């Protein structure tokens, strides 16, 4: 006897295992998306305070305002894509969102100081809002694709492990090579514009690859009331595993964002060797990529929740150790291209692969548990809510990554950080300690707080199995 869903339709046949090519094409989109997410998080505070002469607190506020809009935009885009997927699929959203996002990124770092500091900050906030809106049109349907490509929980973990691999490729570009590329292009305004053009093109090409695996028509009807923002909040709140995961990840991401906002300053003002960013990020990425089979295996053996908790706790302890990084010191190591390294600089490089291993572990578990929470909603209600729930999750992440720089900006202003135009200036010891507080203490505290929230997460394999109707 053939079973039917709530709308009287036969369920789609079970899908074969995803090929490596399909996983690569899907994961490739994250490489471009990661550049779009990370480069502004890392570079905008530096660009706005050292090139445009905007005070740290005002720069943080200018970054925060677009993310407040995204709280509304992401769930609405998700609901819209759920409604239209039966006719369009997710592909049109990818094909429209990718080029508009790349254009916005190029415009963002091509800005010049206007007549007043406030006008410059308003202009940057407006351009960032437009770019963030286009990014939402792309990212939310892209995130929803993971549930649509395979119904198997562990196969989704493998798929998302490939997404982590491309995440690290984006981190290498957006964090590791961005500031050096500005210098290689001659520095100043021309260097920033060159970086923006190169990264906009790379992001565009990468973000278009998932369109090759996105299906045009997809099963399941849109969730009732999907067009209402209030309805989307109700969907999210009514899904307890999703609600718990969302709260934990939101707290965690605020801490991660404060760290991102300070990373360039740590290598410039504390370690005194910004060119270390390239090998640091490369070594971190190698640790992340090589550890993916380990995390997939551990998730089967120990469970995703337990693996998340172990990896996150270890990462917090390692991150906290950065607070005691010293300035200067005798040379203890000579490396090609980098020259002499102090003990603190050498230890920074030694931390890198372990940071990559631990960070990728708990991030992979979060992403995989998210797809399980979405599948749980589908099993319970036989409705398509992956776009709506992905939109809520993405909005929370973007808000967190806006609050992080805002918090970091307040800390830096309180610590006496001096803004400038046309380039960086020297900082007092208190400002240097403020940078380290943003990079080490705040991220560790927020991630530890997220573990307390995750104690309420409950979702078993049995919860993901369809029940007879």
C-alpha positions as CSV (number, residue, x, y, z in Angstrom):
1,X,0.0,0.0,0.0
2,X,1.4,3.4,-1.0
3,X,1.5,6.0,1.8
4,X,0.7,9.7,1.1
5,X,1.5,12.9,2.8
6,X,-0.9,15.4,4.4
7,X,-1.8,16.8,0.9
8,X,-2.6,13.3,-0.5
9,X,0.6,13.0,-2.5
10,X,2.9,10.0,-2.7
11,X,6.3,10.7,-1.1
12,X,9.3,11.0,-3.4
13,X,11.4,7.9,-3.9
14,X,14.5,7.5,-1.7
15,X,17.5,9.3,-3.2
16,X,20.8,7.6,-3.9
17,X,23.8,8.6,-2.0
18,X,25.2,12.0,-3.1
19,X,28.3,11.8,-5.3
20,X,31.5,13.6,-4.5
21,X,30.9,16.0,-7.4
22,X,27.5,17.0,-6.0
23,X,29.0,17.6,-2.6
24,X,31.8,19.7,-4.1
25,X,29.4,21.8,-6.1
26,X,27.2,22.4,-3.1
27,X,30.1,23.0,-0.8
28,X,31.7,25.4,-3.2
29,X,29.0,28.0,-2.6
30,X,30.1,28.3,1.0
31,X,33.6,29.3,-0.1
32,X,32.3,32.5,-1.7
33,X,29.7,33.1,1.0
34,X,32.4,32.8,3.7
35,X,34.4,35.5,2.0
36,X,31.3,37.7,2.0
37,X,30.7,37.0,5.6
38,X,34.2,37.1,7.0
39,X,36.0,39.8,5.0
40,X,33.6,42.6,6.2
41,X,33.6,41.3,9.7
42,X,37.4,41.3,9.9
43,X,38.1,44.3,7.6
44,X,35.3,46.8,8.0
45,X,36.3,47.9,11.5
46,X,39.9,48.4,10.2
47,X,38.8,50.1,7.0
48,X,36.3,52.4,8.7
49,X,38.6,53.4,11.5
50,X,41.9,53.7,9.6
51,X,40.9,54.7,6.1
52,X,37.6,56.6,6.6
53,X,38.3,58.2,10.0
54,X,35.2,56.8,11.8
55,X,35.4,56.3,15.5
56,X,35.3,52.7,16.7
57,X,31.9,53.0,18.5
58,X,30.3,54.6,15.4
59,X,31.8,52.1,13.1
60,X,30.3,49.3,15.2
61,X,26.9,51.0,15.1
62,X,27.1,51.4,11.3
63,X,27.8,47.6,11.0
64,X,25.0,46.8,13.5
65,X,22.2,48.6,11.8
66,X,22.2,46.5,8.6
67,X,22.1,43.3,10.6
68,X,19.0,44.6,12.5
69,X,17.3,44.7,9.1
70,X,18.5,41.2,8.4
71,X,16.5,39.9,11.4
72,X,13.4,40.6,9.3
73,X,14.9,40.0,5.9
74,X,16.3,36.4,6.3
75,X,13.1,34.8,7.6
76,X,11.0,36.6,5.0
77,X,13.4,35.4,2.2
78,X,13.2,31.9,3.6
79,X,9.4,31.9,3.7
80,X,9.3,33.4,0.2
81,X,11.6,30.7,-1.1
82,X,9.5,28.0,0.6
83,X,6.4,29.3,-1.2
84,X,8.0,29.5,-4.6
85,X,10.1,26.3,-4.5
86,X,7.3,24.1,-6.0
87,X,7.4,26.3,-9.1
88,X,10.9,27.6,-9.2
89,X,13.1,25.6,-6.8
90,X,15.9,27.4,-5.0
91,X,18.0,28.1,-8.2
92,X,16.6,31.5,-9.1
93,X,17.5,32.9,-5.7
94,X,21.0,31.7,-6.1
95,X,21.4,33.2,-9.6
96,X,20.0,36.6,-8.5
97,X,21.6,36.9,-5.1
98,X,25.1,35.9,-6.0
99,X,25.9,38.7,-8.5
100,X,24.2,41.4,-6.5
101,X,26.1,40.4,-3.4
102,X,29.4,40.5,-5.2
103,X,28.6,44.0,-6.6
104,X,27.7,45.2,-3.1
105,X,31.0,43.9,-1.7
106,X,33.0,45.8,-4.4
107,X,31.1,49.0,-3.6
108,X,31.6,48.6,0.1
109,X,35.4,48.8,0.1
110,X,35.5,51.4,-2.7
111,X,34.1,54.1,-0.3
112,X,36.0,57.4,0.4
113,X,35.6,59.8,3.3
114,X,32.6,62.2,2.9
115,X,32.2,65.7,4.3
116,X,31.7,64.5,7.9
117,X,32.3,61.4,9.9
118,X,28.6,60.9,10.4
119,X,27.8,61.1,6.7
120,X,30.6,58.6,5.9
121,X,29.2,56.2,8.5
122,X,25.7,56.5,7.2
123,X,26.9,55.9,3.6
124,X,28.8,52.7,4.7
125,X,25.7,51.5,6.6
126,X,23.4,52.0,3.6
127,X,25.7,50.1,1.2
128,X,26.2,47.4,3.7
129,X,22.4,47.1,4.1
130,X,22.0,46.6,0.3
131,X,24.8,44.0,0.2
132,X,23.4,42.2,3.2
133,X,19.9,42.1,1.6
134,X,21.3,40.5,-1.6
135,X,23.3,38.1,0.5
136,X,20.2,37.0,2.3
137,X,18.5,36.3,-1.1
138,X,21.4,34.0,-1.8
139,X,22.3,32.4,1.5
140,X,19.0,31.4,3.0
141,X,17.9,29.2,0.0
142,X,21.5,27.9,-0.2
143,X,21.3,26.7,3.4
144,X,17.9,25.1,2.8
145,X,19.4,23.0,0.0
146,X,21.2,20.7,2.5
147,X,17.9,19.1,3.6
148,X,16.6,18.8,0.1
149,X,19.7,17.1,-1.3
150,X,19.5,14.1,1.0
151,X,17.0,12.9,3.7
152,X,19.7,10.9,5.6
153,X,21.1,12.5,8.7
154,X,24.6,11.0,8.5
155,X,24.9,11.7,4.8
156,X,24.0,15.3,5.6
157,X,26.9,15.4,8.0
158,X,29.2,14.3,5.2
159,X,27.8,16.9,2.9
160,X,28.2,19.6,5.6
161,X,31.8,18.4,6.2
162,X,32.5,19.3,2.6
163,X,30.9,22.7,3.3
164,X,33.3,23.1,6.2
165,X,36.2,22.4,3.8
166,X,35.1,25.3,1.6
167,X,34.4,27.4,4.7
168,X,38.0,27.2,5.4
169,X,38.9,28.1,1.9
170,X,36.8,31.2,2.3
171,X,38.5,31.9,5.7
172,X,41.9,31.6,4.1
173,X,40.9,34.1,1.4
174,X,38.8,36.5,3.5
175,X,40.9,36.5,6.7
176,X,44.4,35.3,5.7
177,X,44.9,37.0,2.3
178,X,42.8,40.1,2.5
179,X,45.1,42.5,4.4
180,X,48.3,41.2,2.7
181,X,46.6,41.6,-0.7
182,X,45.9,45.2,0.1
183,X,49.6,45.7,0.8
184,X,50.6,43.9,-2.4
185,X,48.4,46.2,-4.4
186,X,50.2,49.2,-3.0
187,X,48.1,50.0,0.1
188,X,45.9,53.0,0.5
189,X,42.6,53.4,-1.3
190,X,43.9,51.6,-4.4
191,X,44.9,48.6,-2.4
192,X,41.5,48.3,-0.8
193,X,39.7,48.7,-4.1
194,X,41.9,46.0,-5.7
195,X,41.2,43.6,-2.8
196,X,37.5,44.3,-3.2
197,X,37.5,43.6,-7.0
198,X,39.4,40.4,-6.7
199,X,37.3,39.0,-3.8
200,X,34.0,40.1,-5.4
201,X,34.9,38.0,-8.6
202,X,36.1,35.0,-6.6
203,X,32.9,35.1,-4.5
204,X,30.7,35.3,-7.5
205,X,32.2,32.3,-9.2
206,X,32.0,30.2,-6.1
207,X,28.5,31.2,-5.1
208,X,27.1,30.2,-8.5
209,X,28.3,26.5,-8.2
210,X,25.4,25.2,-6.0
211,X,22.9,26.3,-8.8
212,X,24.3,23.3,-10.7
213,X,22.9,20.8,-8.2
214,X,19.7,22.7,-7.1
215,X,16.6,20.9,-8.4
216,X,13.9,23.0,-10.1
217,X,10.8,21.4,-8.5
218,X,10.8,20.1,-4.9
219,X,8.3,18.0,-2.9
220,X,6.2,19.1,0.1
221,X,4.0,22.2,0.3
222,X,5.0,25.4,2.0
223,X,4.3,25.7,5.6
224,X,1.0,27.3,6.5
225,X,1.3,31.1,7.0
226,X,4.8,31.1,5.7
227,X,4.5,34.6,4.4
228,X,4.1,36.1,7.9
229,X,7.2,37.0,9.9
230,X,5.2,36.3,13.1
231,X,4.3,32.9,11.7
232,X,7.9,32.2,11.0
233,X,8.8,33.1,14.6
234,X,6.0,30.7,15.7
235,X,7.5,27.9,13.5
236,X,10.9,28.4,15.1
237,X,9.6,28.7,18.7
238,X,7.4,25.6,18.4
239,X,10.4,23.4,17.4
240,X,12.2,22.8,20.7
241,X,15.4,21.3,19.3
242,X,15.7,24.2,16.8
243,X,14.9,26.7,19.5
244,X,17.6,25.4,21.9
245,X,20.2,25.1,19.1
246,X,19.4,28.6,17.9
247,X,19.9,30.1,21.3
248,X,23.2,28.4,21.9
249,X,24.5,29.2,18.5
250,X,23.5,32.9,18.8
251,X,25.4,33.3,22.0
252,X,28.4,31.4,20.6
253,X,28.5,33.5,17.5
254,X,28.6,36.8,19.3
255,X,31.8,35.6,21.0
256,X,33.2,34.3,17.7
257,X,32.5,37.7,16.0
258,X,34.3,39.7,18.7
259,X,37.3,37.4,18.0
260,X,37.0,38.0,14.2
261,X,36.8,41.7,14.7
262,X,40.1,41.7,16.6
263,X,42.2,39.2,14.7
264,X,43.8,41.7,12.3
265,X,44.6,44.0,15.2
266,X,46.2,41.2,17.2
267,X,48.6,40.4,14.5
268,X,49.4,44.0,13.8
269,X,49.4,45.6,17.3
270,X,50.2,42.7,19.6
271,X,52.3,40.2,17.6
272,X,53.7,43.0,15.5
273,X,53.8,40.9,12.3
274,X,50.6,41.1,10.2
275,X,52.1,38.9,7.5
276,X,51.8,36.0,10.0
277,X,48.1,36.0,9.2
278,X,48.7,34.0,6.0
279,X,50.5,31.0,7.5
280,X,48.3,31.2,10.6
281,X,45.1,30.9,8.6
282,X,46.6,28.3,6.3
283,X,47.7,26.1,9.2
284,X,44.3,26.6,10.9
285,X,42.6,25.6,7.7
286,X,44.7,22.5,7.2
287,X,43.8,21.4,10.7
288,X,40.1,22.0,10.0
289,X,40.1,20.2,6.6
290,X,42.1,17.1,7.8
291,X,40.0,16.7,10.9
292,X,36.6,16.4,9.0
293,X,36.7,12.5,8.7
294,X,37.4,12.4,12.4
295,X,34.4,14.5,13.4
296,X,32.1,12.6,11.0
297,X,33.3,9.4,12.7
298,X,33.0,10.7,16.2
299,X,29.4,12.0,15.5
300,X,28.4,8.4,14.7
301,X,30.2,7.0,17.7
302,X,29.4,9.6,20.4
303,X,26.5,11.5,19.1
304,X,26.5,15.1,17.6
305,X,25.5,16.8,20.9
306,X,28.3,15.3,22.9
307,X,30.9,16.0,20.2
308,X,29.7,19.6,20.0
309,X,30.2,20.1,23.7
310,X,33.6,18.5,23.9
311,X,35.0,20.5,20.9
312,X,33.5,23.8,22.0
313,X,34.8,23.5,25.6
314,X,38.3,22.7,24.4
315,X,38.2,25.6,21.9
316,X,37.2,28.0,24.7
317,X,40.1,27.0,26.8
318,X,42.6,27.3,24.0
319,X,41.2,30.7,23.0
320,X,41.4,32.0,26.5
321,X,45.2,31.4,26.4
322,X,45.6,34.2,23.9
323,X,45.0,36.8,26.6
324,X,48.5,36.3,28.0
325,X,50.2,36.8,24.6
326,X,53.1,39.2,25.1
327,X,54.4,42.0,22.8
328,X,57.8,41.6,21.3
329,X,60.5,39.3,22.7
330,X,63.7,37.8,21.5
331,X,63.9,35.9,18.2
332,X,63.7,32.1,18.7
333,X,63.0,30.9,15.1
334,X,63.9,31.8,11.6
335,X,61.5,30.9,8.8
336,X,61.7,31.5,5.0
337,X,59.8,34.6,3.8
338,X,58.7,35.4,7.4
339,X,62.2,36.0,8.9
340,X,62.8,35.9,12.6
341,X,59.9,35.0,14.9
342,X,59.7,35.7,18.6
343,X,58.5,33.0,21.0
344,X,55.0,34.6,21.1
345,X,54.8,34.7,17.3
346,X,55.9,31.0,17.1
347,X,53.4,29.9,19.7
348,X,50.7,31.7,17.7
349,X,51.5,29.6,14.7
350,X,51.5,26.4,16.8
351,X,48.0,27.2,18.1
352,X,46.7,27.5,14.5
353,X,46.1,23.9,13.5
354,X,44.5,23.0,16.9
355,X,42.2,26.0,16.6
356,X,41.1,24.7,13.2
357,X,40.5,21.2,14.4
358,X,38.4,22.3,17.4
359,X,36.5,25.1,15.7
360,X,35.5,23.0,12.7
361,X,34.3,20.2,15.1
362,X,31.7,22.2,16.9
363,X,30.7,24.2,13.9
364,X,30.1,21.0,11.9
365,X,28.0,19.6,14.7
366,X,25.9,22.8,14.8
367,X,25.2,22.7,11.1
368,X,24.4,19.0,11.1
369,X,22.1,19.4,14.2
370,X,20.3,22.3,12.4
371,X,19.4,20.0,9.4
372,X,18.1,17.4,11.9
373,X,16.0,20.1,13.6
374,X,14.6,21.0,10.2
375,X,13.9,17.4,9.4
376,X,12.2,17.0,12.7
377,X,9.8,19.7,11.8
378,X,9.1,18.1,8.4
379,X,8.4,14.7,10.0
380,X,6.0,16.2,12.6
381,X,4.0,18.4,10.3
382,X,4.7,17.2,6.7
383,X,5.4,20.7,5.5
384,X,8.3,22.5,3.8
385,X,9.8,24.8,6.4
386,X,13.5,24.4,5.6
387,X,13.7,27.9,4.1
388,X,11.9,29.5,6.9
389,X,13.9,27.9,9.7
390,X,17.1,28.4,7.8
391,X,16.2,32.1,7.4
392,X,15.6,32.4,11.2
393,X,18.9,30.7,11.9
394,X,20.8,32.8,9.4
395,X,19.2,36.0,10.8
396,X,20.3,35.1,14.3
397,X,23.9,34.4,13.1
398,X,24.1,37.7,11.2
399,X,22.8,39.6,14.1
400,X,25.4,37.9,16.3
401,X,28.1,38.9,13.9
402,X,26.9,42.4,14.0
403,X,26.7,42.6,17.8
404,X,30.2,41.1,18.1
405,X,31.9,44.0,16.3
406,X,29.7,46.5,18.2
407,X,30.7,45.0,21.5
408,X,34.3,45.0,20.4
409,X,34.1,48.6,19.3
410,X,32.8,49.7,22.7
411,X,35.6,47.8,24.4
412,X,38.2,49.4,22.2
413,X,36.8,52.9,22.7
414,X,36.7,52.3,26.5
415,X,40.3,51.0,26.3
416,X,41.4,54.2,24.5
417,X,42.0,52.9,21.0
418,X,42.9,55.8,18.7
419,X,41.2,55.9,15.2
420,X,42.9,57.6,12.2
421,X,42.7,58.3,8.5
422,X,45.0,57.0,5.8
423,X,46.6,54.3,7.9
424,X,47.1,52.8,11.4
425,X,48.8,54.6,14.3
426,X,50.5,53.4,17.4
427,X,48.4,52.4,20.4
428,X,48.8,52.7,24.2
429,X,49.1,49.5,26.4
430,X,45.5,49.8,27.6
431,X,44.3,49.7,24.0
432,X,46.4,46.6,23.3
433,X,44.9,44.9,26.3
434,X,41.4,45.8,25.0
435,X,42.3,44.1,21.7
436,X,43.3,40.9,23.6
437,X,40.2,41.0,25.7
438,X,38.1,41.1,22.5
439,X,40.1,38.3,20.9
440,X,40.5,35.9,23.9
441,X,38.3,36.5,26.9
442,X,34.9,37.5,25.4
443,X,34.9,34.6,22.8
444,X,35.7,32.0,25.5
445,X,33.1,33.3,27.9
446,X,30.3,33.4,25.2
447,X,31.1,29.8,24.0
448,X,31.1,28.5,27.5
449,X,27.7,30.2,28.1
450,X,26.4,28.5,24.9
451,X,27.2,25.0,26.4
452,X,24.8,25.8,29.3
453,X,22.0,26.5,26.9
454,X,22.7,23.3,24.9
455,X,22.1,21.2,28.0
456,X,18.4,21.5,27.0
457,X,18.9,20.0,23.5
458,X,17.0,16.8,23.0
459,X,16.7,15.1,19.6
460,X,17.1,11.4,18.9
461,X,17.2,9.3,15.7
462,X,13.7,8.0,16.5
463,X,12.4,11.6,16.4
464,X,13.5,11.8,12.7
465,X,11.6,8.7,11.6
466,X,8.2,9.2,9.8
467,X,5.3,7.9,11.8
468,X,2.4,6.0,10.3
469,X,-0.7,8.0,9.5
